[in-house]
Amino acid sequence: MARAQVMLMAVALVLMLAAVPRAAVAIDCGHVDSLVRPCLSYVQGGPGPSRQCCGGVQTLHNQAQSKSDRQAACYCLKDIAGRIHNLNKDNARSLAPKCGVDLPYHISLDINCNSV
């Protein structure tokens, strides 16, 4: 009898946990990388950002609406930028405005992502 009650409680717990709504998944770095990958040649000093690059930048901007999403995207972008060989900081800084994305802060490698 006691064993049946324990099993019933375990099944009820599993069902309750399955019914709990999950929080929206924050932006992850793999997604950010795939969106901004077309911008690589521009941030390495190449000619103006491509349409694909700007499309990715605009998509990222539209998806990062909450403060936690903006911070996650910021940390991802800093990590990605830190691994780019021959990063042209001026091109990286100008990427958002050239793609028509208005940000209330300037992108740089030393940006404090907690403040975005």
C-alpha positions, 0 to 999 in steps of 0.5 A: 500500500505504501509503495503504491502511494509513493509511486502515485506521488512520484507520477503526480510530481512528474506530471506537475513538473511537465505542466509548469510553463518554461521561461523563454530561452535566452539568446544563445551564442550559437544563434548570435554567431550564425546571425553575424557570421556574414559580417566577418569580412566587414569587421575585418576591414572589408567593404561595407556590410552586405545585405545578409550581414545587415539582415542578421544584425537587424534580426538579432536586434529584433530578437533581443528585446528584453534586458536579459536577451540584450545582455546575453547577445552583448556577451556573445558578441564580445566573445565572438569579436575577441576571437576575430583575427584582424578585427577592425574596431572602427568597422565593428563599431559602425556595423549597427548604424550602417545596418540601420539599427539604432542602439542607445550605446556604442559597441566596443570590446570593453563595453559593460554588458551589464549596462545594456 
